Amino acid sequence: MSKRRERDASVASVQPDLNKRTKQEWVEGAAALKHERFEIAGALFDCKANDLLSRQDVQNRLDAYLQPTEQKEESLNVDSES
């Protein structure tokens, strides 16, 4: 294999990790996602500090955090007239 191919192969294997950031980096860069730092922190609360997360991972967690599935109102109300 030529040196150029070796270099290209090593760059390609590292490339996916270039777009990943740690939890703290995502929180500090919250403006890039057009959200507040506390929203990012809340969405990533269960991630370890050194976990590498892609932008899509963070966006998915943020969507789930900001718009949780709705619970049926019937199960939340308590019938006090019984």
ABEGO torsion letter per residue (X at the ends): XBAAAAAAAAAAAAAAAAABBBAAAAAAAAAAAGBBAAAAAAAAAABBAABBBBAAAAAAAAAAAABBBBBBAAAABBBAAX
